[in-house]
Amino acid sequence: MRSVRLIISSALVVGGGIFAAVHLRTLEVRRLTAQVNELEEQRQELRDYIRRLSASRRVAQIDVLDQ
């Protein structure tokens, strides 16, 4: 009887540890996914900025040639 209670207690402790690890891992994955999404948005904004900068540079070159 005593050993059965020890086994059940041990199983609960191990199960709780596994549950906590899985739960924390899921939270970490969500946080990292949000961070990746934010970085992808920043990357797209930088690409758009580079395109605008390149376009304005080309316009400036044309203006200099027209003078």
N, C-alpha and C positions, 0 to 999 in steps of 0.2 A: 504494500500500500504506500509506504513511504517512498519507494523508488519510482512508483508510478507518478506520484505528485512531483518528484524531482524532475522526471522526464518531461512532464507537461509544463512545468515552470520553465525549464530550459528551452523547450520548443517555443513557448510564448516569447521569451526573451530574444531568441534567435529570429523568430518571425517579426517581432517589433523592430529589430535592427535592420532586417531586410526591407521592411516597409519604409522605414525612415530613410534608408539609403536610396531606394527607388524614388521616393517623394522628393528628396533633395536633388537627385539627379535630374528629375523632370523639371524642377524649378530652374536649375542651371541651364538646361537645354533651352527653356523658354527665354531666359535672359540673354543667352548667346544668340538665339535666333533674332531677337529684337535688336541686338547690337549689330548683327550682320545686315539686317534690313536698313538700319540707320546709316551704316557705312556705304551701302549700295546707293542710297539716296544722295549722300554726299559725293560719291563718285560720279553719279549722273550730273549733279550740279556743276562739278568741276569740268566735266566734258562739255557741258553747255557753255560754260564760261570760256573755255579754250576756243570753242567754235566762234563765239562772238568776238573774242580777242583777235583771232586769225582773220575774221571777216573785216573788222575795223582796220587791221593792219593792211590788208589788201586795198581797202578803200583809200587809206592814207597814201599808199604807194601810187595809186592811180591819180590821186590829186596832185602829187608831186610831179608826175609825168605830164599831166595836163598843163602845168604852169610853164 
